[in-house]
Amino acid sequence: MGNHKGKIVMGTHHRKKIFPLWGGALGLSGALLLAPPALAQDRDATLEALRTQMEAMQRQIERLESEQQRATAEARERERVPDNVVTGGDTPGSFMIPGTNTSFQIGGYAKFDAIYDLDQDLGDSLFADGIDATDDDSDTSFRAHARQSRLYIKSSTPTLLGDATTHIEGDFFGVGGNEVFTNARSFRLRHAYGEVAGLLAGQTWTNFMHFAAYPTTVDFDGPVGVSFIRQAQLRYTLPAGPGDLSVALENPEGTGFAGSRDTAPDAAARYHWDGEGAAVETAAVVRRLKTDDAAASGDDSTIGYGVLLAGNIDVTDSTRLMAGAIYGDGIGRYLYTANGVDDGSDSIGAAFIDGDGELETIEAYGFNAAVAQQWTPKFSSGLSYGQVRGDRPRDLFPDSTRKLESIHFSHFYQLTDPVTLMFEVSHARKEIKSRDEEGNTRLQFAAQYNF
Protein backbone atom coordinates (compact mmCIF):
# COMPACT_ATOMS: atom_id res chain seq x y z
CA MET A 1 0.00 0.00 0.00
CA GLY A 2 1.12 3.64 -0.31
CA ASN A 3 0.00 7.29 -0.27
CA HIS A 4 -1.10 9.02 -3.51
CA LYS A 5 -2.18 12.70 -3.57
CA GLY A 6 -3.13 12.57 0.08
CA LYS A 7 -5.50 9.61 -0.41
CA ILE A 8 -5.09 6.07 0.90
CA VAL A 9 -4.24 3.52 -1.76
CA MET A 10 -4.20 -0.12 -0.62
CA GLY A 11 -3.37 -3.45 -2.15
CA THR A 12 -5.92 -6.18 -2.76
CA HIS A 13 -5.03 -8.06 0.44
CA HIS A 14 -5.64 -5.06 2.68
CA ARG A 15 -8.78 -3.95 0.75
CA LYS A 16 -10.42 -7.28 1.47
CA LYS A 17 -9.86 -6.77 5.19
CA ILE A 18 -10.55 -3.03 5.50
CA PHE A 19 -13.33 -2.28 2.88
CA PRO A 20 -16.06 -4.22 4.72
CA LEU A 21 -15.40 -2.02 7.73
CA TRP A 22 -15.60 1.13 5.64
CA GLY A 23 -18.77 -0.10 3.84
CA GLY A 24 -20.49 -0.84 7.09
CA ALA A 25 -19.51 2.54 8.43
CA LEU A 26 -20.89 4.36 5.37
CA GLY A 27 -24.14 2.43 5.48
CA LEU A 28 -24.62 3.28 9.12
CA SER A 29 -23.91 6.96 8.46
CA GLY A 30 -26.51 7.04 5.63
CA ALA A 31 -29.18 5.54 7.87
CA LEU A 32 -28.44 8.10 10.54
CA LEU A 33 -28.82 11.02 8.07
CA LEU A 34 -32.42 9.85 7.26
CA ALA A 35 -33.41 9.57 10.91
CA PRO A 36 -36.27 11.80 12.24
CA PRO A 37 -35.39 15.11 14.03
CA ALA A 38 -36.06 13.55 17.42
CA LEU A 39 -33.04 11.38 16.91
CA ALA A 40 -30.73 14.25 15.85
CA GLN A 41 -28.92 14.43 19.15
CA ASP A 42 -28.29 10.68 19.21
CA ARG A 43 -27.31 10.84 15.55
CA ASP A 44 -24.64 13.49 16.21
CA ALA A 45 -23.19 11.49 19.09
CA THR A 46 -23.11 8.34 16.99
CA LEU A 47 -21.44 10.15 14.10
CA GLU A 48 -18.78 11.52 16.46
CA ALA A 49 -18.09 8.02 17.79
CA LEU A 50 -17.92 6.69 14.24
CA ARG A 51 -15.47 9.46 13.26
CA THR A 52 -13.26 8.55 16.22
CA GLN A 53 -13.26 4.89 15.18
CA MET A 54 -12.38 5.78 11.60
CA GLU A 55 -9.45 7.92 12.74
CA ALA A 56 -8.19 5.04 14.91
CA MET A 57 -8.48 2.71 11.95
CA GLN A 58 -6.50 5.17 9.82
CA ARG A 59 -3.68 5.29 12.41
CA GLN A 60 -3.64 1.50 12.57
CA ILE A 61 -3.34 1.26 8.79
CA GLU A 62 -0.46 3.76 8.79
CA ARG A 63 1.31 1.84 11.56
CA LEU A 64 0.99 -1.47 9.68
CA GLU A 65 2.23 0.20 6.53
CA SER A 66 5.27 1.64 8.36
CA GLU A 67 6.16 -1.74 9.91
CA GLN A 68 5.85 -3.47 6.56
CA GLN A 69 8.10 -0.91 4.89
CA ARG A 70 10.71 -1.22 7.65
CA ALA A 71 10.70 -5.03 7.47
CA THR A 72 11.06 -4.90 3.72
CA ALA A 73 13.98 -2.47 3.97
CA GLU A 74 15.75 -4.65 6.54
CA ALA A 75 15.28 -7.76 4.39
CA ARG A 76 16.67 -5.95 1.36
CA GLU A 77 19.61 -4.69 3.43
CA ARG A 78 20.42 -8.24 4.54
CA GLU A 79 20.21 -9.43 0.98
CA ARG A 80 22.73 -6.77 -0.06
CA VAL A 81 25.40 -7.92 2.50
CA PRO A 82 27.72 -10.44 0.78
CA ASP A 83 28.82 -13.57 2.62
CA ASN A 84 32.41 -12.32 2.78
CA VAL A 85 31.60 -9.04 4.61
CA VAL A 86 32.53 -8.76 8.31
CA THR A 87 29.70 -7.53 10.57
CA GLY A 88 29.38 -6.56 14.23
CA GLY A 89 29.46 -9.41 16.77
CA ASP A 90 27.25 -10.26 19.72
CA THR A 91 29.62 -8.81 22.35
CA PRO A 92 30.82 -5.17 22.59
CA GLY A 93 33.91 -4.53 20.48
CA SER A 94 33.62 -7.84 18.61
CA PHE A 95 33.03 -8.77 14.98
CA MET A 96 31.32 -11.70 13.31
CA ILE A 97 33.25 -14.12 11.12
CA PRO A 98 31.50 -14.25 7.69
CA GLY A 99 29.44 -17.38 7.25
CA THR A 100 29.51 -18.26 10.98
CA ASN A 101 27.82 -17.22 14.22
CA THR A 102 31.16 -16.81 16.07
CA SER A 103 32.06 -13.37 17.46
CA PHE A 104 35.75 -12.46 17.77
CA GLN A 105 37.43 -9.73 19.78
CA ILE A 106 41.08 -8.65 19.45
CA GLY A 107 42.75 -6.46 22.07
CA GLY A 108 45.70 -5.82 24.30
CA TYR A 109 48.15 -3.01 24.92
CA ALA A 110 51.65 -1.72 24.24
CA LYS A 111 53.51 -0.77 27.43
CA PHE A 112 56.82 1.07 27.90
CA ASP A 113 58.68 0.72 31.24
CA ALA A 114 61.64 2.83 32.39
CA ILE A 115 63.28 1.48 35.58
CA TYR A 116 65.89 2.98 37.90
CA ASP A 117 67.22 0.73 40.70
CA LEU A 118 68.99 2.51 43.55
CA ASP A 119 70.69 -0.51 45.16
CA GLN A 120 70.74 -3.68 43.03
CA ASP A 121 69.84 -4.43 39.44
CA LEU A 122 66.81 -6.73 39.70
CA GLY A 123 65.94 -6.80 36.01
CA ASP A 124 62.61 -6.15 34.32
CA SER A 125 60.48 -6.77 37.42
CA LEU A 126 60.94 -6.26 41.16
CA PHE A 127 61.77 -9.90 41.91
CA ALA A 128 62.37 -9.80 45.68
CA ASP A 129 64.04 -13.20 45.88
CA GLY A 130 66.62 -12.03 43.34
CA ILE A 131 68.21 -9.70 45.91
CA ASP A 132 71.69 -10.64 47.06
CA ALA A 133 71.27 -10.45 50.84
CA THR A 134 75.05 -10.52 51.38
CA ASP A 135 75.79 -7.55 49.09
CA ASP A 136 75.54 -4.25 50.95
CA ASP A 137 77.04 -2.14 48.16
CA SER A 138 74.79 0.43 46.53
CA ASP A 139 74.95 -0.01 42.75
CA THR A 140 72.49 2.06 40.73
CA SER A 141 71.24 0.87 37.34
CA PHE A 142 68.81 1.94 34.61
CA ARG A 143 66.95 -0.10 32.04
CA ALA A 144 63.96 0.32 29.71
CA HIS A 145 61.83 -2.34 28.02
CA ALA A 146 58.46 -3.08 26.41
CA ARG A 147 58.20 -6.75 27.40
CA GLN A 148 54.86 -6.44 29.19
CA SER A 149 53.12 -5.52 25.91
CA ARG A 150 50.21 -7.92 25.47
CA LEU A 151 47.90 -9.34 22.81
CA TYR A 152 44.72 -11.39 23.21
CA ILE A 153 42.06 -12.96 21.00
CA LYS A 154 38.66 -13.93 22.42
CA SER A 155 35.72 -15.69 20.80
CA SER A 156 32.11 -16.45 21.67
CA THR A 157 29.82 -18.93 19.89
CA PRO A 158 26.18 -19.55 20.90
CA THR A 159 25.34 -23.24 21.53
CA LEU A 160 22.53 -25.24 23.09
CA LEU A 161 24.61 -25.32 26.31
CA GLY A 162 25.15 -21.56 26.33
CA ASP A 163 27.96 -19.48 24.86
CA ALA A 164 31.18 -21.39 24.14
CA THR A 165 34.08 -18.98 24.71
CA THR A 166 37.83 -19.11 24.10
CA HIS A 167 40.68 -16.89 25.27
CA ILE A 168 44.24 -16.89 23.89
CA GLU A 169 46.72 -14.36 25.26
CA GLY A 170 50.46 -13.77 25.33
CA ASP A 171 53.17 -11.23 26.17
CA PHE A 172 56.93 -10.88 25.66
CA PHE A 173 58.23 -11.96 29.07
CA GLY A 174 59.48 -15.23 27.64
CA VAL A 175 63.08 -16.42 27.84
CA GLY A 176 65.69 -15.41 25.31
CA GLY A 177 66.26 -12.18 23.46
CA ASN A 178 69.08 -9.66 23.74
CA GLU A 179 69.74 -5.94 24.02
CA VAL A 180 72.74 -5.78 21.71
CA PHE A 181 71.23 -5.43 18.24
CA THR A 182 67.45 -5.67 17.73
CA ASN A 183 66.48 -6.00 21.39
CA ALA A 184 64.33 -8.99 20.42
CA ARG A 185 62.17 -10.67 23.06
CA SER A 186 60.40 -14.02 22.98
CA PHE A 187 56.63 -14.19 22.86
CA ARG A 188 55.17 -16.49 25.55
CA LEU A 189 51.79 -18.02 26.31
CA ARG A 190 49.77 -16.57 29.19
CA HIS A 191 46.26 -17.91 28.62
CA ALA A 192 44.84 -20.50 26.22
CA TYR A 193 41.53 -22.04 27.25
CA GLY A 194 37.95 -22.70 26.27
CA GLU A 195 34.83 -22.69 28.46
CA VAL A 196 31.21 -23.76 28.06
CA ALA A 197 28.48 -24.50 30.62
CA GLY A 198 30.94 -23.97 33.51
CA LEU A 199 33.54 -26.42 32.15
CA LEU A 200 36.97 -24.87 31.47
CA ALA A 201 39.93 -26.63 29.86
CA GLY A 202 43.30 -25.11 29.05
CA GLN A 203 45.83 -22.77 30.65
CA THR A 204 44.81 -19.83 32.83
CA TRP A 205 45.11 -18.58 36.42
CA THR A 206 45.24 -21.33 39.02
CA ASN A 207 42.05 -22.05 40.92
CA PHE A 208 44.11 -21.39 44.07
CA MET A 209 44.30 -17.62 43.66
CA HIS A 210 42.83 -14.63 45.47
CA PHE A 211 41.79 -11.98 42.94
CA ALA A 212 39.78 -10.11 45.59
CA ALA A 213 43.00 -8.91 47.25
CA TYR A 214 45.33 -8.56 44.28
CA PRO A 215 46.35 -4.87 43.91
CA THR A 216 47.26 -3.07 40.70
CA THR A 217 50.93 -2.09 40.49
CA VAL A 218 53.18 -0.57 37.82
CA ASP A 219 55.70 -3.36 38.51
CA PHE A 220 54.92 -6.48 36.50
CA ASP A 221 55.22 -8.93 39.41
CA GLY A 222 53.36 -7.04 42.13
CA PRO A 223 53.63 -7.79 45.86
CA VAL A 224 54.98 -10.94 47.50
CA GLY A 225 52.70 -12.97 49.76
CA VAL A 226 50.08 -13.65 47.08
CA SER A 227 49.32 -16.60 44.79
CA PHE A 228 50.47 -15.94 41.23
CA ILE A 229 50.39 -18.92 38.85
CA ARG A 230 49.02 -19.69 35.39
CA GLN A 231 48.95 -23.34 34.37
CA ALA A 232 47.05 -26.00 32.42
CA GLN A 233 43.97 -27.34 34.18
CA LEU A 234 40.51 -28.86 33.94
CA ARG A 235 38.02 -26.82 35.98
CA TYR A 236 34.30 -26.88 36.66
CA THR A 237 32.40 -23.93 38.15
CA LEU A 238 28.84 -24.02 39.47
CA PRO A 239 26.59 -21.71 41.50
CA ALA A 240 26.68 -22.38 45.24
CA GLY A 241 24.51 -20.29 47.53
CA PRO A 242 25.18 -16.58 46.97
CA GLY A 243 28.50 -17.25 45.18
CA ASP A 244 30.35 -19.70 42.92
CA LEU A 245 32.23 -22.91 43.70
CA SER A 246 34.97 -24.14 41.36
CA VAL A 247 37.02 -27.34 41.52
CA ALA A 248 40.06 -28.09 39.35
CA LEU A 249 42.78 -30.60 38.55
CA GLU A 250 45.95 -28.71 37.60
CA ASN A 251 49.44 -29.30 36.26
CA PRO A 252 51.85 -30.25 39.11
CA GLU A 253 55.41 -28.98 39.54
CA GLY A 254 57.49 -29.78 42.62
CA THR A 255 60.12 -27.19 43.62
CA GLY A 256 62.84 -26.71 46.20
CA PHE A 257 64.22 -30.27 46.28
CA ALA A 258 66.37 -32.39 43.99
CA GLY A 259 64.96 -35.22 41.89
CA SER A 260 61.42 -33.87 41.88
CA ARG A 261 59.00 -36.03 39.87
CA ASP A 262 55.33 -35.23 39.20
CA THR A 263 53.01 -38.22 39.54
CA ALA A 264 49.53 -36.74 40.13
CA PRO A 265 47.70 -33.50 39.33
CA ASP A 266 47.27 -30.83 41.98
CA ALA A 267 43.67 -30.54 43.22
CA ALA A 268 42.28 -27.10 44.04
CA ALA A 269 38.86 -25.85 45.17
CA ARG A 270 37.76 -22.23 45.45
CA TYR A 271 34.64 -20.41 46.65
CA HIS A 272 34.01 -16.82 45.58
CA TRP A 273 31.32 -14.36 46.64
CA ASP A 274 31.03 -10.92 45.07
CA GLY A 275 28.53 -8.47 46.57
CA GLU A 276 27.88 -4.77 46.27
CA GLY A 277 30.99 -2.99 47.51
CA ALA A 278 32.64 -6.14 48.89
CA ALA A 279 34.03 -9.55 47.90
CA VAL A 280 35.30 -12.63 49.76
CA GLU A 281 37.01 -15.78 48.52
CA THR A 282 38.62 -18.83 50.05
CA ALA A 283 40.52 -21.71 48.44
CA ALA A 284 42.48 -24.88 49.20
CA VAL A 285 45.03 -26.93 47.26
CA VAL A 286 46.37 -30.47 47.82
CA ARG A 287 49.43 -31.81 46.03
CA ARG A 288 51.61 -34.94 45.96
CA LEU A 289 55.38 -34.37 46.15
CA LYS A 290 57.81 -37.10 45.11
CA THR A 291 61.58 -37.36 44.56
CA ASP A 292 63.82 -39.79 42.71
CA ASP A 293 67.00 -38.45 44.31
CA ALA A 294 69.38 -41.11 45.66
CA ALA A 295 69.60 -39.23 48.97
CA ALA A 296 65.95 -40.10 49.69
CA SER A 297 66.60 -43.46 51.36
CA GLY A 298 63.39 -43.31 53.40
CA ASP A 299 60.00 -41.91 52.37
CA ASP A 300 60.39 -40.50 48.88
CA SER A 301 56.92 -38.92 48.67
CA THR A 302 54.70 -36.73 50.81
CA ILE A 303 51.51 -34.63 50.68
CA GLY A 304 51.54 -30.83 50.60
CA TYR A 305 48.61 -28.47 51.04
CA GLY A 306 47.65 -24.81 51.26
CA VAL A 307 44.68 -22.63 52.22
CA LEU A 308 43.90 -18.98 51.59
CA LEU A 309 41.39 -16.32 52.58
CA ALA A 310 41.05 -12.92 50.89
CA GLY A 311 38.59 -10.09 50.44
CA ASN A 312 38.00 -6.43 49.74
CA ILE A 313 35.55 -3.74 50.79
CA ASP A 314 34.68 -0.26 49.55
CA VAL A 315 34.87 2.02 52.59
CA THR A 316 33.81 5.01 50.44
CA ASP A 317 32.81 5.51 46.82
CA SER A 318 36.47 6.18 46.00
CA THR A 319 38.41 4.08 48.55
CA ARG A 320 38.85 0.30 48.57
CA LEU A 321 40.66 -1.81 51.16
CA MET A 322 41.87 -5.34 50.42
CA ALA A 323 43.78 -8.06 52.26
CA GLY A 324 44.66 -11.71 51.87
CA ALA A 325 46.53 -14.47 53.74
CA ILE A 326 47.97 -17.81 52.64
CA TYR A 327 49.24 -20.70 54.75
CA GLY A 328 50.58 -24.05 53.69
CA ASP A 329 52.82 -27.01 54.40
CA GLY A 330 54.53 -28.01 51.17
CA ILE A 331 52.72 -25.19 49.36
CA GLY A 332 55.89 -24.14 47.53
CA ARG A 333 55.33 -22.26 44.28
CA TYR A 334 51.70 -21.46 45.05
CA LEU A 335 53.01 -18.78 47.43
CA TYR A 336 54.85 -16.03 45.54
CA THR A 337 57.85 -16.05 45.81
CA ALA A 338 58.35 -19.24 47.80
CA ASN A 339 58.92 -21.36 44.69
CA GLY A 340 62.59 -22.30 45.16
CA VAL A 341 64.86 -24.27 42.79
CA ASP A 342 65.90 -27.89 42.69
CA ASP A 343 69.18 -27.54 44.58
CA GLY A 344 67.44 -25.98 47.58
CA SER A 345 69.78 -23.00 47.74
CA ASP A 346 67.21 -20.38 46.86
CA SER A 347 63.89 -19.20 48.24
CA ILE A 348 61.69 -21.27 50.54
CA GLY A 349 60.60 -24.18 48.38
CA ALA A 350 58.03 -26.93 48.93
CA ALA A 351 60.05 -29.76 50.52
CA PHE A 352 63.56 -31.01 51.29
CA ILE A 353 65.35 -34.30 52.00
CA ASP A 354 66.42 -34.42 55.64
CA GLY A 355 69.40 -36.17 57.19
CA ASP A 356 67.45 -39.44 57.51
CA GLY A 357 66.58 -39.49 53.82
CA GLU A 358 62.96 -38.48 54.42
CA LEU A 359 61.18 -36.03 52.11
CA GLU A 360 59.87 -33.35 54.47
CA THR A 361 57.45 -30.55 53.58
CA ILE A 362 58.28 -26.89 54.33
CA GLU A 363 55.82 -24.78 56.28
CA ALA A 364 55.33 -21.28 54.88
CA TYR A 365 52.87 -18.41 55.00
CA GLY A 366 52.33 -15.06 53.34
CA PHE A 367 49.98 -12.11 53.49
CA ASN A 368 49.34 -8.81 51.75
CA ALA A 369 47.27 -5.68 52.33
CA ALA A 370 46.49 -2.76 50.06
CA VAL A 371 44.43 0.39 49.66
CA ALA A 372 43.27 1.81 46.31
CA GLN A 373 42.21 5.46 46.08
CA GLN A 374 40.42 7.11 43.16
CA TRP A 375 41.26 10.81 43.53
CA THR A 376 39.55 12.02 40.36
CA PRO A 377 37.92 10.26 37.38
CA LYS A 378 41.36 10.25 35.71
CA PHE A 379 43.83 9.95 38.60
CA SER A 380 44.21 7.09 41.11
CA SER A 381 46.82 5.74 43.55
CA GLY A 382 47.54 2.51 45.38
CA LEU A 383 49.65 1.44 48.35
CA SER A 384 50.36 -2.26 48.92
CA TYR A 385 52.50 -4.37 51.25
CA GLY A 386 53.34 -8.08 51.14
CA GLN A 387 55.39 -10.57 53.16
CA VAL A 388 56.47 -14.23 52.87
CA ARG A 389 58.09 -16.44 55.54
CA GLY A 390 59.33 -20.05 55.56
CA ASP A 391 60.77 -22.51 58.10
CA ARG A 392 63.44 -24.37 56.10
CA PRO A 393 66.05 -25.64 58.64
CA ARG A 394 68.91 -23.18 59.09
CA ASP A 395 71.53 -25.87 59.76
CA LEU A 396 70.84 -27.54 56.41
CA PHE A 397 70.14 -24.38 54.37
CA PRO A 398 71.97 -21.39 55.89
CA ASP A 399 71.67 -19.34 52.69
CA SER A 400 68.02 -20.05 51.91
CA THR A 401 65.35 -17.39 52.23
CA ARG A 402 63.80 -16.76 55.62
CA LYS A 403 61.65 -13.70 54.82
CA LEU A 404 60.69 -11.54 51.84
CA GLU A 405 58.93 -8.18 51.94
CA SER A 406 57.74 -5.72 49.31
CA ILE A 407 55.95 -2.38 49.21
CA HIS A 408 54.57 -0.54 46.17
CA PHE A 409 53.34 3.08 46.06
CA SER A 410 51.67 3.41 42.64
CA HIS A 411 50.05 6.25 40.69
CA PHE A 412 47.98 6.13 37.50
CA TYR A 413 46.82 8.99 35.28
CA GLN A 414 44.49 8.37 32.33
CA LEU A 415 45.74 10.83 29.73
CA THR A 416 42.95 9.84 27.33
CA ASP A 417 40.66 6.81 27.04
CA PRO A 418 43.26 4.34 25.69
CA VAL A 419 46.40 5.90 27.23
CA THR A 420 47.55 5.68 30.88
CA LEU A 421 50.70 7.20 32.39
CA MET A 422 52.11 5.54 35.54
CA PHE A 423 54.72 6.17 38.21
CA GLU A 424 55.73 3.98 41.14
CA VAL A 425 58.16 3.92 44.05
CA SER A 426 58.76 0.37 45.32
CA HIS A 427 61.04 -1.39 47.78
CA ALA A 428 61.87 -5.08 48.21
CA ARG A 429 63.75 -6.66 51.09
CA LYS A 430 65.22 -10.15 51.57
CA GLU A 431 66.43 -11.90 54.72
CA ILE A 432 68.23 -15.26 54.59
CA LYS A 433 68.66 -17.92 57.28
CA SER A 434 72.11 -16.65 58.27
CA ARG A 435 70.32 -13.40 59.21
CA ASP A 436 71.97 -11.43 56.42
CA GLU A 437 69.50 -9.02 54.82
CA GLU A 438 69.45 -6.46 52.05
CA GLY A 439 66.94 -4.50 50.01
CA ASN A 440 66.44 -2.51 46.82
CA THR A 441 64.48 0.66 46.10
CA ARG A 442 63.12 1.19 42.59
CA LEU A 443 61.67 4.13 40.67
CA GLN A 444 59.55 3.19 37.67
CA PHE A 445 57.74 5.15 34.97
CA ALA A 446 55.44 3.53 32.42
CA ALA A 447 53.13 4.47 29.55
CA GLN A 448 50.42 2.04 28.43
CA TYR A 449 48.44 2.29 25.16
CA ASN A 450 45.38 0.02 25.10
CA PHE A 451 43.64 -1.19 21.95
N, C-alpha and C positions, 0 to 999 in steps of 0.2 A: 504494500500500500504506500501512498505518498501524498503530498499536498500539491494542489494545482489551482492557481489563482484564488487561493484562500478557501477553496472548497475541499472536502474530504473525498479522496478517491481511494477505493478499496479493491482488493483482489476478490476473485470469486469465492475463495474459502471464507474470508471474513464477511462478505456480503451475506452468505447463507446464514451466518450466525447472528449478524447484527440487524439485517433488514426486517425480520419478523418483529423485532423489538420496536423499530421505528414505525412499521406499519400499524402495529397495535396502538402505539402512542398517537399517531395521526388520526386513527379512527376514533379514539376516545376523545380527542380534542374537537373533532367535528360534531360528535354527539353533544358535547357540552355547549357548543355555540348555538345549537337549536333548542336548548332547554328553555322553559318559561322563565319570566323575570323573577319569579319567587326563588328560583334556584341560582340567581346571579352571584350571590355572595359565596355559596358553596362552589359555584363554577370557577370563580376567581381563585379561590384557595386551592382547588384541584389543579388548575392550570399552573399555579406557582409551584406546587409540588412536582408536577410533571416536568416543568422547566428545570428544576433542581436535579431531577433524575437524569434528564438528557445531558446536562452539563457534566454530571459525574461519569456518564457513559462516554462522553467525549474525552475526558481526562484519562479514562481507562484505555481507550483506543490509542491515544497518543503515547501512553506509557508502554503498551504492548509493542507499538511500532518502534519506539526508541530502543527497547530491549532487543527486538529482532535485528535492528540495524547494527547494534553493538556486537551481538553474537556473530552476525555475518562478517563484520569487519575483523573480529578476532580470528575467525576461521580462515579468512583470506590471508591474514598476517602470518598465521602458522603455516599455511601452504607456501608462502613466499620464502620461509626460512629453509635454506638447503640443509641436508644432513651433515655437511662438513663445517657448519658454523657453530662456534662456541657460544653458549648462552649462560646466563646467571644460574648459580647452583642453589641448593636448598638451605645452605648455611651462609651467614654474612661473610662477605669477602671471598666466596668460593665461585667456581665456574663448573658448568656441566660438560662432561666429555661427550662429543657428538655421537649419537647413536646409542647412548647408554643412559642410565639413571643415576650414575655415580658423580657426586660433587667433589671437586678437588680444591684444596687451598694451599698456596705456597707462601711462606713467610720466613722471618728470621731477622737478623740484624748484623751490621758491621760495627765492631767496637775497637777503638784505639785506646791503649793503656800506656801511660808514661809513669815509671816507677823510680823512686829514689830511696834506697836503703841507707840508713844512717850508721848501721853497725856491721851487719853481715849481708852478703849477697845471697838472697834466698830464691832467686829465680823469678819466674813469671807469676807465681802466687805466693801468699804468705804461709808457707808450709812450716808450721811451728816445730815439727820434729826434725826438720833439716838444720836447725841451729846447732852449732858446735858449742856445747856447754863448757868446754875447756878453753875456748878462745876468748880472751877478754880484750883483745885489740879492737879498736873502732876503725873499720874499713868501709868508707862510703862507696856506693856504686849506683849507676844509673842504667836503665834499660827501657826500651819501648817495644811493644809488640801489638799484633792484632789477632792473636790466637783464639780469643774467645768468640770471634765472629761465628755466627751460627746460621744454619739453614734447615728448614723443616718442610715436609710435605704431608698433608693430612687428606684423608678421604672419608666419605660417608655414602653408604649405599642402603636404601630402604629394603628390608626383607620382611618375611612373615614373622620373624623373631624380634623385629625392631631394627634400628639402624646398625649396620655393620661398619665399624670405623677402623682406620689404620693410621699409624703415626710413625714416620721415619724422620730422624733428626741426627745431625752431626755437627761437630765443630773442629777446630784445628789444634786441639791440645793433644794430639797423638804424638808418638815417639818419632824421632828422626828430624830432619831439617837442619839448616845451618844459617849463620848470620854473615857468612863471608861474601857470598856472591848474590844470589837471588833471594836470600832469606826465606827459603821455602819451608813450609810446615806441613806435616802429614794430617790429612783429614781422618777423623775417627768417628766411630758409631757411638751415639748417645742413647737413642731410643729406636726401636724397631719392633712394633707389636700390632696386633689386631685384637678387636674386642667386639663381641656381640652377646646380647642377653646376659650380661654380667660375667661372661667367660673371657679372660684375657690370656693371650699366649704371645711370648716374645720377650724382648729386653726392655726394661724400664726401671723406675725407682723400686727398690726393695719394698716389700710389704711391711718391713720393720723400719719405719721411718716416721718422724714426727714433723709433718708440714706445718702444723698449727703453731710451732715455736721456732720456725726457721726464718731468721731475719734476712733482709736484703742488704748486701754489702757491695762495695765497689770491687773488693778483692774477689777473685774467682772462687777460692776455697771457702771463705766464710769462717765462722768461729769453730773452735774445737769443742768437744763435748756433745756433738750431735751425731746422728746417723746419716751417712752420706754414701750410698751405694746404688749403682745401676747394674742390673744383671738379668740374665735370662730366667724366665719363670713361667709357671702355669698357675693362674690365679682365678678365683671365683668370688664375686661380690654379690651380696644379697641384702635387702632391707632387714633391719633388726631393731624393733622398737622405734625410737625417734631418730636413729642413725643407721649406719651401714656396717656390716661385718664382712671382712674379706679374709680368705685363707689361701695360702700359696705354698707351692713346692719350688724352691729356688736353687740355682747353681751354687754348689759348695766350693770353698777355697780355704783350706787351713793355712794359718800364718804363724810365724814366731817360733817354729821348731823344725828341725831338719827331718827330711824323709817324709814330709807330709803327703798323704794319699787320700783322695776323696772317694768315698765308697757309698754315700747316700746323700740325697738332696737335703738342703736345709728346709725346715718347716716353719712358717711364720703365719701368725694370725694377728689381725688388727681390727679395732673397733673405733669408728670415727663418728662424732656428733658435731654438727655445725648449726648453731642457732643464730638469732639476731644479736650481733654485737659480741659473740663469744663462740669458742670452739674448744672441744676436748677430744683427745685421742689417746688410746693405750694399745700396746702391742707386745707380743712375745715371740721369741725365736728359739728353736731347739736345733742343735747340730751335732753330728758325729765327727769326732776328730780321730785320725789314725796316722801312725807313722810306720815306715819301713826301715828306719835307721837301725843300724846294728847295735847302737848303744841302748836301745829299748829292749832289755833282756826280760823285763816283767810284762805288765799290761801295756800293750801297744795301741790301745784305743780308749777313748773316754767320751763322755757326753758333755757338751757345753750348752749354755743357755743365756738368754738375756731378756730383760723386761724394760719397758719405757712408759712414761706418762708425760704428756705435754698438753699445753692449752694456751689460749689467748683471750683477752677481753678488751673491749673498747671502753675506756674510762671516761672519755669525752668523744664528741664527734670527730675530733682530730688527733686523738692520742690513743695508741694501742700498746698494751703490755703483753709480753709473752714469756713463757718459761717452759723448760723441759728437763727431764732427768732420765738417765739410763744407768742400769746396773746389770752386771752379768758375771758369770764364772765360765771362762772359755769363750767370751763374746768376741774377742779379737777384733777383726776388721769392721764389724758392725758399729764400733765406737770410734769415731774419727778423732784423733789419729792414733789409735791403738793397734794398728794393723800389724806392724812388725815385719821382719824378713826371716828367711829360713835359718840363718845362722844364730838368731837370737840376740844379736848385738845391738839391735836398734829397737826403739819404741817398746811397747808393752807386750804385744802379741797375744795369742790365744792359749798356748800351752807350752810346756817344756818337759824335757826328760830329766828326771832327778837322778841323784847319785845311786839309787837302787834300780835304775832302769825303768822306772814307772813314768808313764805319760801323765803329767799333772796339769790341770787347767789353771789359768791365771785369773784371779779376781780383779775386776776393774770397774770403775764407774766414771760418769761424766755428767755435767749439767751445763746449761746455758740460760741466760736471761737477757731480755732486750726490751727497748722501748722505741716505738716509731712515732714520729711527730710530723703532721702535715701542717706546715706554717701558713702556706697560701695554696691556692689551686695548682700552682706551678712549682713550689719549692717545699721540699721535705727533708727530714734528717732522721738518723737512726743511731742508737748507741747499743752495742751488744758486748757481752762478756761470756767466755766459755772456759771450762776447765776439765782436764782428764787426769785420772790417777790410776796407778796399777801396783800390784803387790808382788812382782817378780822378785825372787830371793836375791838379796844384795851380795851374798857370798858367792853365788854362782854367776851373777850378771852385774858386776859393779858398774858397768858403763851403760846399762840399759836405762830407759826413761822411767823416772818416778812420777813426774808431774809436768803437764803442759798447760799453758794459759794463753789466752788471746783476748784482745779488746779491739773493737772497730768503732770509730766515730765517723759516720758517713753522711754525705750531703748530696742531694739530687735536685737539679734544676731543669725543668722541661722548657727548652728554648722555643720549640714549636712542637706540634703534635708528634712527629716521628723522631725528634732529636732531643736527647737528654745529655746534659753535661754533669759530671760527677767529680767529687773530691773527697778524699778519705785520709785520715790519720789512723794508723793501726800499730799495735805493738804485740809481739809474741815473745813468750818466755818459756825456757826449757830447763828442767832440773833433772839430773841423772842420779842414780843410786849412790854414787860416791859423794853426793851433796854438792857437786859442782853445778853451777847454774849460769845462764847467760840469756840475753834477750836481743831483740832487734826492733827498731822503730822504723816505720815505712810511711812515706808520703806518696800518694797515688792520685793521678788525674786521669779521667777517662771521658771519652765522647762516644755515644752510642746512637746509631742511625737505624731505626726500625723500618721494616718494609713488610 
